[in-house]
Amino acid sequence: MFPDLDSSRLKRSFEYFVDHYAPAELTNAPQRDLTLTMAEFIDGTQDFCGERVSGIDQDLQKRNAYTLSFLRDYFTRWRSNENEPEG
């Protein structure tokens, strides 16, 4: 679905969010697509303060995973493109 994202880095980011923020019902849904689940996680971080985002970014960088800042930007652009009228 997102061929320009490296799947192993995306998976490491996902694992971080599951470890720190996932509600049980989300982690028990293996049929869900990783990228769509990540988009839901990212949506859930919109109220995080800058300091919290920075800390999460640092943790993710240590794991060689996509940072929260990057993923927020990426999925925001993806949703914007998805909502544009075709023409």
Secondary structure, 3 states (H helix, E strand, C coil): CCCCCCHHHHHHHHHHHHHHHCCHHHHCCCCCCHHHHHHHHHHCCCCCCHHHHHHHHHHHHHCCCCCHHHHHHHHHHHHHHHCCCCC
